[in-house]
Structures are given as structure tokens and as C-alpha cells.
Amino acid sequence: MAQKVAKVGVKKQAGYLYFVDKQGDISRAVMARAGRKKGKSKKEKVAKAGVKKESGYLYFVDKQGDVSRAKMARGR
């Protein structure tokens, strides 16, 4: 089960991948689609969250646009 870490309330747009970057802020990148040229897409910072990441957890942007985390399943 996921646990909310920070309430940010980012409004998501279709066609973008939203993620928590290395600084703990929310960023987005254009999603890859068929027929587009391959290569690195530009990343754009959307909101400052300032989350301190702990190892053993997966950090993501949930449906409400907030930063959440879930325990990683490793070493079964």
C-alpha cells in the first residue's frame, strides 16, 4: 500500500510522464510514441516538493498529483 509523502496537487496533462526527480521535485517528460524520432526527451520541472528519498522505497506521482511512496519488493 502506498503512503503519501507530500501534498503538491499537480494537474497532469495527457502525453506526459510525471516522475520524482533526483532532487525530490516533480518533473515531466514527453512520452515516447510510435513514429516519433528516438532520442532523449527534454525534462521539465513542474513543482517543488523537496522530498528526501529513503532507500528501499519507490517514489511516484499519484492520481491526485501528490508524491507517494511504496515499499519495493526485493529479495524474494
Secondary structure as GFF3:
##gff-version 3
##sequence-region A 1 76
A	DSSP	beta_strand	3	6	.	.	.	ID=ss1
A	DSSP	beta_strand	16	20	.	.	.	ID=ss2
A	DSSP	beta_strand	26	30	.	.	.	ID=ss3
A	DSSP	beta_strand	43	47	.	.	.	ID=ss4
A	DSSP	beta_strand	57	61	.	.	.	ID=ss5
A	DSSP	beta_strand	67	71	.	.	.	ID=ss6
###
